[in-house]
């Protein structure tokens, strides 16, 4: 890429950031990014409400967000994850959401749609989940993250007239679907 193209891209990013600042004062950023999220959600078969809940928790819809650990953009992709999922510009909203959603879809498959494990792996990493025997790592940051995302996710679904469903196993190992908190339902089913 030439220096001129890099300058144009940098200027475009600055202009977008300025536009976003005024947009955030005028309207909800969720609505600003919703067309991108909806398109990518359909493309990869991942619920748009879950993507929105993750974006809200990860970056509060700040497409220029950068964490102390090096995660970047709306879905806070680490450089290795961004590269693995073909994201060339992590601060480009569409690329970041698409890369994050592809990663999320892989985690959903890997953890058999167990949303809390998916979120634990998204936050703490797959190695941390593996280290703790396929369970949520005992990190307070990860537990807080899961709670924040699950609360926002459930609120998004209920706000759209949809009731979230959770898959739990009863004491005999039978899978049941519940609409309440999955941990509470699991404890109730065990009794």
C-alpha positions as CSV (number, residue, x, y, z in Angstrom):
1,X,0.0,0.0,0.0
2,X,1.4,3.4,-0.9
3,X,1.9,6.2,1.5
4,X,-0.9,8.2,-0.2
5,X,-3.4,5.3,0.3
6,X,-2.4,5.0,3.9
7,X,-2.9,8.7,4.4
8,X,-6.4,8.5,2.8
9,X,-7.3,5.6,5.0
10,X,-6.0,7.4,8.1
11,X,-8.0,10.5,7.1
12,X,-11.1,8.3,6.5
13,X,-10.7,6.8,10.0
14,X,-10.4,10.2,11.6
15,X,-13.5,11.5,9.8
16,X,-15.4,8.3,10.8
17,X,-14.3,8.8,14.4
18,X,-15.5,12.4,14.3
19,X,-18.8,11.3,12.7
20,X,-19.2,8.6,15.3
21,X,-18.7,11.2,18.1
22,X,-21.5,13.3,16.8
23,X,-23.6,10.2,16.0
24,X,-23.2,8.9,19.6
25,X,-24.6,12.2,20.9
26,X,-27.5,12.0,18.5
27,X,-28.5,8.4,18.5
28,X,-27.7,4.9,19.8
29,X,-24.5,3.4,18.3
30,X,-26.2,0.0,18.3
31,X,-28.5,1.3,15.6
32,X,-25.5,2.7,13.7
33,X,-23.8,-0.7,13.5
34,X,-27.0,-2.8,13.3
35,X,-27.1,-3.1,9.5
36,X,-23.6,-4.6,9.5
37,X,-24.3,-6.9,12.4
38,X,-27.6,-8.1,10.9
39,X,-25.9,-8.9,7.5
40,X,-23.0,-10.7,9.2
41,X,-25.3,-12.5,11.7
42,X,-27.4,-14.0,8.8
43,X,-24.2,-14.9,6.8
44,X,-22.7,-16.9,9.7
45,X,-25.9,-18.1,11.5
46,X,-25.0,-16.3,14.7
47,X,-27.7,-14.4,16.6
48,X,-27.4,-10.7,16.1
49,X,-28.4,-10.0,19.7
50,X,-25.4,-12.0,20.9
51,X,-23.1,-10.1,18.6
52,X,-24.5,-6.8,19.9
53,X,-24.1,-7.9,23.5
54,X,-20.5,-8.8,22.9
55,X,-19.7,-5.6,21.1
56,X,-21.4,-3.6,23.9
57,X,-19.3,-5.5,26.6
58,X,-16.1,-5.4,24.6
59,X,-15.9,-1.9,23.3
60,X,-19.1,-0.1,24.0
61,X,-19.4,0.3,20.2
62,X,-16.0,2.2,20.0
63,X,-14.6,1.0,16.7
64,X,-11.2,2.5,17.7
65,X,-11.0,0.7,21.1
66,X,-7.7,-0.7,22.1
67,X,-7.2,-2.7,25.3
68,X,-4.1,-2.9,27.5
69,X,-3.6,-6.5,26.3
70,X,-3.7,-5.5,22.6
71,X,-7.2,-6.4,21.6
72,X,-8.6,-4.0,19.0
73,X,-11.8,-2.6,17.5
74,X,-15.5,-3.3,18.2
75,X,-15.2,-7.0,19.0
76,X,-11.7,-6.5,20.6
77,X,-9.8,-8.9,18.4
78,X,-6.3,-9.9,19.3
79,X,-3.8,-9.5,16.4
80,X,-3.5,-13.3,16.0
81,X,-7.2,-13.9,16.0
82,X,-7.7,-11.0,13.5
83,X,-5.1,-12.5,11.2
84,X,-6.6,-16.0,11.5
85,X,-10.0,-14.8,10.5
86,X,-8.8,-12.6,7.6
87,X,-9.2,-9.2,9.2
88,X,-6.8,-6.8,7.6
89,X,-7.9,-3.6,9.3
90,X,-9.2,-4.3,12.8
91,X,-10.6,-0.7,13.0
92,X,-12.8,-1.2,10.0
93,X,-16.2,-2.0,11.6
94,X,-17.4,-4.5,9.0
95,X,-14.1,-6.4,8.9
96,X,-13.9,-6.5,12.7
97,X,-17.5,-7.6,13.2
98,X,-17.1,-10.3,10.5
99,X,-13.8,-11.6,11.9
100,X,-15.2,-11.6,15.5
101,X,-18.4,-13.3,14.3
102,X,-16.5,-16.0,12.5
103,X,-14.5,-16.6,15.6
104,X,-17.7,-16.7,17.7
105,X,-19.2,-19.2,15.3
106,X,-16.2,-21.5,15.7
107,X,-16.5,-21.2,19.5
108,X,-20.2,-21.9,19.4
109,X,-19.5,-25.1,17.5
110,X,-16.5,-26.1,19.7
111,X,-18.5,-25.6,23.0
112,X,-21.8,-27.1,21.7
113,X,-23.7,-23.9,21.9
114,X,-23.0,-23.6,25.7
115,X,-23.2,-19.8,25.7
116,X,-21.4,-19.3,28.9
117,X,-18.5,-21.4,27.8
118,X,-18.4,-19.7,24.5
119,X,-18.2,-16.3,26.3
120,X,-15.5,-17.6,28.7
121,X,-13.4,-18.7,25.7
122,X,-14.0,-15.4,23.9
123,X,-12.9,-13.5,27.0
124,X,-10.2,-15.7,28.6
125,X,-9.2,-17.8,25.6
126,X,-9.7,-21.4,24.7
127,X,-6.6,-22.5,26.5
128,X,-8.0,-21.1,29.8
129,X,-11.2,-23.1,29.3
130,X,-9.2,-26.2,28.4
131,X,-6.9,-25.7,31.5
132,X,-10.0,-25.8,33.7
133,X,-11.3,-29.0,32.2
134,X,-13.8,-27.4,29.8
135,X,-15.3,-25.3,32.6
136,X,-15.5,-21.5,33.1
137,X,-12.1,-20.4,34.4
138,X,-12.2,-19.0,38.0
139,X,-11.1,-15.5,36.8
140,X,-13.2,-12.8,38.3
141,X,-12.8,-10.7,35.1
142,X,-14.2,-13.6,33.0
143,X,-17.1,-14.3,35.4
144,X,-18.0,-10.6,35.4
145,X,-17.7,-10.5,31.6
146,X,-20.1,-13.5,31.2
147,X,-22.6,-11.9,33.6
148,X,-22.5,-8.6,31.7
149,X,-22.9,-10.2,28.3
150,X,-25.6,-12.7,29.4
151,X,-27.6,-9.9,31.0
152,X,-27.4,-7.7,27.9
153,X,-28.1,-10.7,25.6
154,X,-31.2,-11.7,27.5
155,X,-32.4,-8.0,27.6
156,X,-31.9,-7.7,23.8
157,X,-33.9,-10.9,23.2
158,X,-36.7,-10.0,25.6
159,X,-36.8,-6.5,24.2
160,X,-37.5,-8.0,20.8
161,X,-40.3,-10.2,22.1
162,X,-38.1,-13.3,22.1
163,X,-37.5,-15.4,25.2
164,X,-34.0,-16.8,25.5
165,X,-33.6,-20.5,25.8
166,X,-30.9,-22.3,27.6
167,X,-29.9,-26.0,27.3
168,X,-29.2,-27.8,30.6
169,X,-28.9,-31.4,31.7
170,X,-31.0,-32.8,34.5
171,X,-29.6,-35.3,37.1
172,X,-30.0,-38.2,34.7
173,X,-28.2,-36.4,31.9
174,X,-31.3,-35.7,29.9
175,X,-31.1,-32.4,28.0
176,X,-33.9,-29.9,28.8
177,X,-34.6,-26.4,27.5
178,X,-35.3,-23.7,30.0
179,X,-36.1,-20.0,29.8
180,X,-34.6,-19.0,33.2
181,X,-31.1,-18.6,34.3
182,X,-29.3,-21.8,33.2
183,X,-27.3,-22.2,36.5
184,X,-30.5,-22.0,38.6
185,X,-32.3,-24.3,36.2
186,X,-29.4,-26.8,36.4
187,X,-29.5,-26.8,40.2
188,X,-33.3,-27.2,40.2
189,X,-33.1,-30.0,37.6
190,X,-30.5,-31.8,39.7
191,X,-32.9,-32.0,42.7
